[in-house]
Amino acid sequence: AYNVGIVNGTSKTTFDPDSPVTREQMVAMLYRYSKDTVANTAAALLFTDAASISEYAVPAVAWAVQNQIVNGMGDGTFAPQSLSNRAQLAAILQRYQQKNA
């Protein structure tokens, strides 16, 4: 995954494989895997907590919203720094798979 650019590590010198994955990291990895591009990142700004989405993850979140892969948390937030859980990952992967079927 690192060699093909899906994961980048948590810094230039740290990979941190035992750390939990945040929601923005999960979406960023799927976005990189898809090799899609996004021209307009405005969709990421629709969340009330858009300012807390890391800069690297903004295109990924916008892509995921535009492709109906993520819906947010139901309260208008994306919760980018919150840890992802199995149910969220399963739902996101299912939506991605349906999009690409």
N, CA, C and O atoms as CSV, one atom per row, in Angstrom:
chain,resi,resn,atom,element,x,y,z
A,1,ALA,N,N,0.828,-1.198,0.000
A,1,ALA,CA,C,0.000,0.000,0.000
A,1,ALA,C,C,0.873,1.263,0.000
A,1,ALA,O,O,0.558,2.241,-0.677
A,2,TYR,N,N,1.959,1.233,0.755
A,2,TYR,CA,C,2.860,2.383,0.776
A,2,TYR,C,C,3.525,2.571,-0.589
A,2,TYR,O,O,3.615,3.689,-1.097
A,3,ASN,N,N,3.984,1.480,-1.167
A,3,ASN,CA,C,4.709,1.560,-2.436
A,3,ASN,C,C,3.866,2.085,-3.587
A,3,ASN,O,O,4.417,2.628,-4.544
A,4,VAL,N,N,2.551,1.940,-3.523
A,4,VAL,CA,C,1.696,2.437,-4.597
A,4,VAL,C,C,0.939,3.707,-4.195
A,4,VAL,O,O,0.043,4.152,-4.914
A,5,GLY,N,N,1.302,4.291,-3.038
A,5,GLY,CA,C,0.764,5.594,-2.658
A,5,GLY,C,C,-0.586,5.600,-1.972
A,5,GLY,O,O,-1.215,6.655,-1.885
A,6,ILE,N,N,-1.052,4.470,-1.486
A,6,ILE,CA,C,-2.344,4.448,-0.795
A,6,ILE,C,C,-2.199,4.947,0.633
A,6,ILE,O,O,-3.071,5.655,1.138
A,7,VAL,N,N,-1.111,4.584,1.280
A,7,VAL,CA,C,-0.823,5.074,2.625
A,7,VAL,C,C,0.509,5.805,2.593
A,7,VAL,O,O,1.418,5.446,1.844
A,8,ASN,N,N,0.604,6.838,3.423
A,8,ASN,CA,C,1.806,7.662,3.436
A,8,ASN,C,C,2.509,7.681,4.781
A,8,ASN,O,O,3.616,8.211,4.876
A,9,GLY,N,N,1.919,7.131,5.808
A,9,GLY,CA,C,2.467,7.250,7.147
A,9,GLY,C,C,1.910,8.472,7.843
A,9,GLY,O,O,1.156,9.248,7.256
A,10,THR,N,N,2.286,8.636,9.097
A,10,THR,CA,C,1.757,9.754,9.878
A,10,THR,C,C,2.682,10.969,9.880
A,10,THR,O,O,2.309,12.044,10.350
A,11,SER,N,N,3.886,10.788,9.353
A,11,SER,CA,C,4.818,11.903,9.151
A,11,SER,C,C,5.828,11.446,8.103
A,11,SER,O,O,5.714,10.346,7.564
A,12,LYS,N,N,6.796,12.278,7.821
A,12,LYS,CA,C,7.815,11.905,6.828
A,12,LYS,C,C,8.697,10.760,7.299
A,12,LYS,O,O,9.302,10.062,6.485
A,13,THR,N,N,8.770,10.565,8.616
A,13,THR,CA,C,9.645,9.526,9.159
A,13,THR,C,C,8.922,8.479,9.995
A,13,THR,O,O,9.567,7.590,10.549
A,14,THR,N,N,7.606,8.562,10.098
A,14,THR,CA,C,6.845,7.647,10.956
A,14,THR,C,C,5.709,7.012,10.173
A,14,THR,O,O,4.966,7.698,9.470
A,15,PHE,N,N,5.580,5.702,10.298
A,15,PHE,CA,C,4.468,5.000,9.657
A,15,PHE,C,C,3.345,4.748,10.651
A,15,PHE,O,O,2.182,4.951,10.302
A,16,ASP,N,N,3.638,4.314,11.872
A,16,ASP,CA,C,2.685,4.162,12.974
A,16,ASP,C,C,1.583,3.142,12.669
A,16,ASP,O,O,0.401,3.486,12.719
A,17,PRO,N,N,1.948,1.897,12.356
A,17,PRO,CA,C,0.965,0.898,11.941
A,17,PRO,C,C,-0.002,0.441,13.036
A,17,PRO,O,O,-1.043,-0.140,12.728
A,18,ASP,N,N,0.322,0.690,14.301
A,18,ASP,CA,C,-0.545,0.224,15.382
A,18,ASP,C,C,-1.551,1.271,15.849
A,18,ASP,O,O,-2.351,0.996,16.743
A,19,SER,N,N,-1.527,2.450,15.269
A,19,SER,CA,C,-2.475,3.494,15.667
A,19,SER,C,C,-3.830,3.272,15.013
A,19,SER,O,O,-3.914,2.800,13.879
A,20,PRO,N,N,-4.887,3.616,15.734
A,20,PRO,CA,C,-6.226,3.538,15.112
A,20,PRO,C,C,-6.324,4.514,13.941
A,20,PRO,O,O,-5.569,5.484,13.875
A,21,VAL,N,N,-7.238,4.264,13.036
A,21,VAL,CA,C,-7.416,5.075,11.832
A,21,VAL,C,C,-8.575,6.043,12.046
A,21,VAL,O,O,-9.646,5.656,12.514
A,22,THR,N,N,-8.345,7.305,11.696
A,22,THR,CA,C,-9.415,8.294,11.803
A,22,THR,C,C,-10.321,8.216,10.574
A,22,THR,O,O,-9.989,7.574,9.577
A,23,ARG,N,N,-11.453,8.875,10.667
A,23,ARG,CA,C,-12.396,8.878,9.549
A,23,ARG,C,C,-11.780,9.535,8.313
A,23,ARG,O,O,-11.982,9.054,7.198
A,24,GLU,N,N,-11.037,10.617,8.494
A,24,GLU,CA,C,-10.437,11.269,7.335
A,24,GLU,C,C,-9.326,10.415,6.745
A,24,GLU,O,O,-9.153,10.405,5.526
A,25,GLN,N,N,-8.574,9.703,7.562
A,25,GLN,CA,C,-7.538,8.814,7.050
A,25,GLN,C,C,-8.158,7.664,6.252
A,25,GLN,O,O,-7.646,7.279,5.201
A,26,MET,N,N,-9.264,7.124,6.765
A,26,MET,CA,C,-9.946,6.021,6.088
A,26,MET,C,C,-10.412,6.455,4.696
A,26,MET,O,O,-10.210,5.735,3.718
A,27,VAL,N,N,-11.023,7.611,4.613
A,27,VAL,CA,C,-11.520,8.107,3.332
A,27,VAL,C,C,-10.350,8.458,2.404
A,27,VAL,O,O,-10.422,8.223,1.198
A,28,ALA,N,N,-9.285,9.013,2.960
A,28,ALA,CA,C,-8.119,9.365,2.140
A,28,ALA,C,C,-7.485,8.117,1.523
A,28,ALA,O,O,-7.076,8.141,0.362
A,29,MET,N,N,-7.402,7.037,2.286
A,29,MET,CA,C,-6.828,5.804,1.737
A,29,MET,C,C,-7.692,5.243,0.613
A,29,MET,O,O,-7.172,4.789,-0.405
A,30,LEU,N,N,-8.995,5.272,0.794
A,30,LEU,CA,C,-9.891,4.763,-0.245
A,30,LEU,C,C,-9.822,5.652,-1.492
A,30,LEU,O,O,-9.848,5.152,-2.616
A,31,TYR,N,N,-9.736,6.941,-1.291
A,31,TYR,CA,C,-9.606,7.888,-2.407
A,31,TYR,C,C,-8.326,7.610,-3.200
A,31,TYR,O,O,-8.346,7.567,-4.430
A,32,ARG,N,N,-7.234,7.425,-2.495
A,32,ARG,CA,C,-5.965,7.127,-3.193
A,32,ARG,C,C,-6.047,5.787,-3.919
A,32,ARG,O,O,-5.542,5.646,-5.033
A,33,TYR,N,N,-6.680,4.813,-3.288
A,33,TYR,CA,C,-6.849,3.500,-3.916
A,33,TYR,C,C,-7.643,3.611,-5.210
A,33,TYR,O,O,-7.326,2.948,-6.198
A,34,SER,N,N,-8.677,4.451,-5.204
A,34,SER,CA,C,-9.564,4.586,-6.359
A,34,SER,C,C,-8.867,5.204,-7.558
A,34,SER,O,O,-9.264,4.972,-8.700
A,35,LYS,N,N,-7.829,5.991,-7.304
A,35,LYS,CA,C,-7.111,6.729,-8.350
A,35,LYS,C,C,-8.011,7.733,-9.081
A,35,LYS,O,O,-7.659,8.228,-10.152
A,36,ASP,N,N,-9.178,8.027,-8.488
A,36,ASP,CA,C,-10.051,9.061,-9.032
A,36,ASP,C,C,-9.445,10.427,-8.714
A,36,ASP,O,O,-8.505,10.537,-7.928
A,37,THR,N,N,-9.991,11.443,-9.328
A,37,THR,CA,C,-9.603,12.811,-9.013
A,37,THR,C,C,-10.867,13.605,-8.728
A,37,THR,O,O,-11.969,13.190,-9.090
A,38,VAL,N,N,-10.704,14.718,-8.095
A,38,VAL,CA,C,-11.832,15.596,-7.807
A,38,VAL,C,C,-11.419,17.017,-8.183
A,38,VAL,O,O,-10.372,17.505,-7.758
A,39,ALA,N,N,-12.246,17.664,-8.973
A,39,ALA,CA,C,-11.936,19.012,-9.436
A,39,ALA,C,C,-12.417,20.073,-8.457
A,39,ALA,O,O,-11.821,21.144,-8.344
A,40,ASN,N,N,-13.489,19.769,-7.760
A,40,ASN,CA,C,-14.120,20.756,-6.888
A,40,ASN,C,C,-14.224,20.173,-5.482
A,40,ASN,O,O,-14.852,19.132,-5.288
A,41,THR,N,N,-13.623,20.827,-4.513
A,41,THR,CA,C,-13.651,20.322,-3.139
A,41,THR,C,C,-14.743,20.959,-2.285
A,41,THR,O,O,-14.756,20.780,-1.068
A,42,ALA,N,N,-15.644,21.689,-2.901
A,42,ALA,CA,C,-16.692,22.382,-2.146
A,42,ALA,C,C,-17.566,21.432,-1.342
A,42,ALA,O,O,-18.086,21.821,-0.296
A,43,ALA,N,N,-17.741,20.198,-1.800
A,43,ALA,CA,C,-18.593,19.247,-1.084
A,43,ALA,C,C,-18.078,18.985,0.326
A,43,ALA,O,O,-18.872,18.740,1.235
A,44,ALA,N,N,-16.775,19.032,0.521
A,44,ALA,CA,C,-16.212,18.809,1.858
A,44,ALA,C,C,-16.558,19.948,2.801
A,44,ALA,O,O,-16.594,19.763,4.017
A,45,LEU,N,N,-16.812,21.123,2.245
A,45,LEU,CA,C,-17.104,22.295,3.067
A,45,LEU,C,C,-18.537,22.322,3.564
A,45,LEU,O,O,-18.894,23.194,4.357
A,46,LEU,N,N,-19.356,21.399,3.123
A,46,LEU,CA,C,-20.752,21.356,3.544
A,46,LEU,C,C,-20.903,20.904,4.987
A,46,LEU,O,O,-21.925,21.186,5.612
A,47,PHE,N,N,-19.919,20.216,5.525
A,47,PHE,CA,C,-19.990,19.757,6.906
A,47,PHE,C,C,-19.732,20.913,7.851
A,47,PHE,O,O,-18.903,21.779,7.574
A,48,THR,N,N,-20.448,20.926,8.974
A,48,THR,CA,C,-20.288,22.021,9.924
A,48,THR,C,C,-18.913,22.024,10.577
A,48,THR,O,O,-18.485,23.051,11.105
A,49,ASP,N,N,-18.218,20.901,10.551
A,49,ASP,CA,C,-16.868,20.835,11.111
A,49,ASP,C,C,-15.802,20.772,10.019
A,49,ASP,O,O,-14.720,20.225,10.231
A,50,ALA,N,N,-16.109,21.327,8.862
A,50,ALA,CA,C,-15.187,21.288,7.711
A,50,ALA,C,C,-13.822,21.878,8.046
A,50,ALA,O,O,-12.812,21.431,7.503
A,51,ALA,N,N,-13.774,22.863,8.919
A,51,ALA,CA,C,-12.498,23.488,9.268
A,51,ALA,C,C,-11.558,22.516,9.973
A,51,ALA,O,O,-10.353,22.763,10.028
A,52,SER,N,N,-12.082,21.419,10.511
A,52,SER,CA,C,-11.222,20.466,11.210
A,52,SER,C,C,-10.770,19.313,10.313
A,52,SER,O,O,-10.079,18.404,10.773
A,53,ILE,N,N,-11.157,19.344,9.040
A,53,ILE,CA,C,-10.668,18.342,8.092
A,53,ILE,C,C,-9.247,18.748,7.690
A,53,ILE,O,O,-9.020,19.872,7.243
A,54,SER,N,N,-8.306,17.837,7.850
A,54,SER,CA,C,-6.914,18.132,7.488
A,54,SER,C,C,-6.821,18.447,6.004
A,54,SER,O,O,-7.565,17.898,5.191
A,55,GLU,N,N,-5.903,19.334,5.662
A,55,GLU,CA,C,-5.761,19.789,4.275
A,55,GLU,C,C,-5.589,18.627,3.300
A,55,GLU,O,O,-6.183,18.630,2.222
A,56,TYR,N,N,-4.780,17.634,3.671
A,56,TYR,CA,C,-4.545,16.503,2.765
A,56,TYR,C,C,-5.818,15.704,2.495
A,56,TYR,O,O,-5.937,15.062,1.451
A,57,ALA,N,N,-6.776,15.742,3.435
A,57,ALA,CA,C,-7.977,14.922,3.330
A,57,ALA,C,C,-9.144,15.628,2.646
A,57,ALA,O,O,-10.129,14.974,2.304
A,58,VAL,N,N,-9.065,16.922,2.441
A,58,VAL,CA,C,-10.184,17.667,1.845
A,58,VAL,C,C,-10.595,17.105,0.477
A,58,VAL,O,O,-11.785,16.873,0.268
A,59,PRO,N,N,-9.673,16.877,-0.459
A,59,PRO,CA,C,-10.107,16.297,-1.736
A,59,PRO,C,C,-10.748,14.915,-1.572
A,59,PRO,O,O,-11.704,14.586,-2.274
A,60,ALA,N,N,-10.228,14.116,-0.655
A,60,ALA,CA,C,-10.776,12.777,-0.429
A,60,ALA,C,C,-12.188,12.850,0.128
A,60,ALA,O,O,-13.063,12.102,-0.308
A,61,VAL,N,N,-12.423,13.736,1.080
A,61,VAL,CA,C,-13.766,13.882,1.661
A,61,VAL,C,C,-14.728,14.403,0.596
A,61,VAL,O,O,-15.856,13.921,0.490
A,62,ALA,N,N,-14.292,15.375,-0.184
A,62,ALA,CA,C,-15.145,15.899,-1.261
A,62,ALA,C,C,-15.489,14.796,-2.251
A,62,ALA,O,O,-16.643,14.673,-2.660
A,63,TRP,N,N,-14.510,13.996,-2.638
A,63,TRP,CA,C,-14.738,12.869,-3.551
A,63,TRP,C,C,-15.746,11.891,-2.963
A,63,TRP,O,O,-16.666,11.446,-3.650
A,64,ALA,N,N,-15.568,11.561,-1.695
A,64,ALA,CA,C,-16.453,10.593,-1.053
A,64,ALA,C,C,-17.887,11.120,-0.955
A,64,ALA,O,O,-18.839,10.354,-1.106
A,65,VAL,N,N,-18.044,12.401,-0.707
A,65,VAL,CA,C,-19.386,13.000,-0.659
A,65,VAL,C,C,-19.997,13.017,-2.058
A,65,VAL,O,O,-21.142,12.605,-2.243
A,66,GLN,N,N,-19.239,13.490,-3.034
A,66,GLN,CA,C,-19.744,13.577,-4.406
A,66,GLN,C,C,-20.149,12.223,-4.958
A,66,GLN,O,O,-21.060,12.137,-5.781
A,67,ASN,N,N,-19.483,11.166,-4.516
A,67,ASN,CA,C,-19.784,9.819,-4.992
A,67,ASN,C,C,-20.702,9.049,-4.052
A,67,ASN,O,O,-20.890,7.842,-4.204
A,68,GLN,N,N,-21.266,9.748,-3.090
A,68,GLN,CA,C,-22.216,9.180,-2.127
A,68,GLN,C,C,-21.629,7.983,-1.378
A,68,GLN,O,O,-22.322,7.001,-1.111
A,69,ILE,N,N,-20.352,8.082,-1.047
A,69,ILE,CA,C,-19.668,7.045,-0.289
A,69,ILE,C,C,-19.732,7.350,1.206
A,69,ILE,O,O,-19.766,6.433,2.026
A,70,VAL,N,N,-19.748,8.626,1.560
A,70,VAL,CA,C,-19.938,9.030,2.956
A,70,VAL,C,C,-21.113,9.985,3.048
A,70,VAL,O,O,-21.414,10.740,2.123
A,71,ASN,N,N,-21.766,9.924,4.198
A,71,ASN,CA,C,-22.913,10.792,4.460
A,71,ASN,C,C,-22.682,11.737,5.621
A,71,ASN,O,O,-23.486,12.640,5.848
A,72,GLY,N,N,-21.619,11.551,6.349
A,72,GLY,CA,C,-21.419,12.323,7.564
A,72,GLY,C,C,-22.015,11.593,8.747
A,72,GLY,O,O,-22.394,10.426,8.655
A,73,MET,N,N,-22.090,12.295,9.850
A,73,MET,CA,C,-22.509,11.674,11.101
A,73,MET,C,C,-23.990,11.851,11.414
A,73,MET,O,O,-24.435,11.418,12.478
A,74,GLY,N,N,-24.747,12.452,10.556
A,74,GLY,CA,C,-26.175,12.629,10.807
A,74,GLY,C,C,-26.513,13.926,11.506
A,74,GLY,O,O,-27.679,14.318,11.553
A,75,ASP,N,N,-25.514,14.600,12.051
A,75,ASP,CA,C,-25.747,15.880,12.727
A,75,ASP,C,C,-25.107,17.034,11.956
A,75,ASP,O,O,-24.932,18.131,12.487
A,76,GLY,N,N,-24.762,16.767,10.694
A,76,GLY,CA,C,-24.142,17.791,9.868
A,76,GLY,C,C,-22.629,17.827,9.953
A,76,GLY,O,O,-21.991,18.674,9.327
A,77,THR,N,N,-22.046,16.913,10.723
A,77,THR,CA,C,-20.597,16.871,10.853
A,77,THR,C,C,-20.021,15.679,10.104
A,77,THR,O,O,-20.730,14.727,9.776
A,78,PHE,N,N,-18.731,15.751,9.842
A,78,PHE,CA,C,-18.006,14.616,9.284
A,78,PHE,C,C,-17.192,13.906,10.362
A,78,PHE,O,O,-16.918,12.712,10.245
A,79,ALA,N,N,-16.808,14.623,11.399
A,79,ALA,CA,C,-15.991,14.096,12.493
A,79,ALA,C,C,-14.672,13.512,11.962
A,79,ALA,O,O,-14.379,12.338,12.188
A,80,PRO,N,N,-13.891,14.321,11.266
A,80,PRO,CA,C,-12.691,13.814,10.597
A,80,PRO,C,C,-11.643,13.238,11.542
A,80,PRO,O,O,-10.925,12.310,11.169
A,81,GLN,N,N,-11.545,13.761,12.737
A,81,GLN,CA,C,-10.531,13.298,13.679
A,81,GLN,C,C,-11.019,12.144,14.560
A,81,GLN,O,O,-10.242,11.575,15.326
A,82,SER,N,N,-12.297,11.804,14.453
A,82,SER,CA,C,-12.832,10.682,15.228
A,82,SER,C,C,-12.326,9.374,14.648
A,82,SER,O,O,-12.067,9.271,13.449
A,83,LEU,N,N,-12.192,8.395,15.496
A,83,LEU,CA,C,-11.729,7.096,15.035
A,83,LEU,C,C,-12.822,6.406,14.244
A,83,LEU,O,O,-13.995,6.463,14.610
A,84,SER,N,N,-12.439,5.762,13.171
A,84,SER,CA,C,-13.408,5.000,12.385
A,84,SER,C,C,-13.667,3.679,13.093
A,84,SER,O,O,-12.818,3.173,13.828
A,85,ASN,N,N,-14.845,3.135,12.862
A,85,ASN,CA,C,-15.148,1.830,13.447
A,85,ASN,C,C,-15.521,0.849,12.338
A,85,ASN,O,O,-15.645,1.232,11.175
A,86,ARG,N,N,-15.694,-0.395,12.703
A,86,ARG,CA,C,-15.957,-1.425,11.700
A,86,ARG,C,C,-17.234,-1.161,10.916
A,86,ARG,O,O,-17.269,-1.358,9.701
A,87,ALA,N,N,-18.266,-0.722,11.590
A,87,ALA,CA,C,-19.543,-0.474,10.911
A,87,ALA,C,C,-19.394,0.629,9.868
A,87,ALA,O,O,-19.917,0.512,8.759
A,88,GLN,N,N,-18.688,1.689,10.216
A,88,GLN,CA,C,-18.466,2.778,9.267
A,88,GLN,C,C,-17.637,2.300,8.087
A,88,GLN,O,O,-17.954,2.606,6.937
A,89,LEU,N,N,-16.579,1.553,8.363
A,89,LEU,CA,C,-15.741,1.034,7.290
A,89,LEU,C,C,-16.532,0.115,6.379
A,89,LEU,O,O,-16.414,0.196,5.157
A,90,ALA,N,N,-17.347,-0.768,6.971
A,90,ALA,CA,C,-18.145,-1.690,6.161
A,90,ALA,C,C,-19.116,-0.930,5.266
A,90,ALA,O,O,-19.266,-1.271,4.092
A,91,ALA,N,N,-19.774,0.090,5.798
A,91,ALA,CA,C,-20.729,0.871,5.009
A,91,ALA,C,C,-20.024,1.610,3.880
A,91,ALA,O,O,-20.519,1.642,2.754
A,92,ILE,N,N,-18.882,2.199,4.174
A,92,ILE,CA,C,-18.135,2.947,3.160
A,92,ILE,C,C,-17.629,2.022,2.062
A,92,ILE,O,O,-17.720,2.351,0.879
A,93,LEU,N,N,-17.100,0.874,2.445
A,93,LEU,CA,C,-16.611,-0.077,1.438
A,93,LEU,C,C,-17.749,-0.633,0.587
A,93,LEU,O,O,-17.582,-0.849,-0.613
A,94,GLN,N,N,-18.902,-0.864,1.207
A,94,GLN,CA,C,-20.051,-1.354,0.440
A,94,GLN,C,C,-20.513,-0.309,-0.576
A,94,GLN,O,O,-20.794,-0.642,-1.727
A,95,ARG,N,N,-20.590,0.948,-0.154
A,95,ARG,CA,C,-20.988,2.011,-1.081
A,95,ARG,C,C,-19.966,2.164,-2.201
A,95,ARG,O,O,-20.337,2.368,-3.357
A,96,TYR,N,N,-18.691,2.068,-1.869
A,96,TYR,CA,C,-17.642,2.167,-2.883
A,96,TYR,C,C,-17.767,1.015,-3.880
A,96,TYR,O,O,-17.675,1.222,-5.090
A,97,GLN,N,N,-17.974,-0.179,-3.374
A,97,GLN,CA,C,-18.097,-1.346,-4.236
A,97,GLN,C,C,-19.325,-1.219,-5.162
A,97,GLN,O,O,-19.244,-1.537,-6.349
A,98,GLN,N,N,-20.441,-0.760,-4.619
A,98,GLN,CA,C,-21.645,-0.576,-5.441
A,98,GLN,C,C,-21.412,0.468,-6.513
A,98,GLN,O,O,-21.891,0.316,-7.637
A,99,LYS,N,N,-20.684,1.527,-6.186
A,99,LYS,CA,C,-20.379,2.584,-7.146
A,99,LYS,C,C,-19.540,2.033,-8.303
A,99,LYS,O,O,-19.688,2.463,-9.447
A,100,ASN,N,N,-18.675,1.097,-8.000
A,100,ASN,CA,C,-17.744,0.570,-8.983
A,100,ASN,C,C,-18.128,-0.792,-9.523
A,100,ASN,O,O,-17.306,-1.459,-10.152
A,101,ALA,N,N,-19.353,-1.215,-9.291
A,101,ALA,CA,C,-19.795,-2.536,-9.770
A,101,ALA,C,C,-20.088,-2.512,-11.262
A,101,ALA,O,O,-20.470,-3.534,-11.833
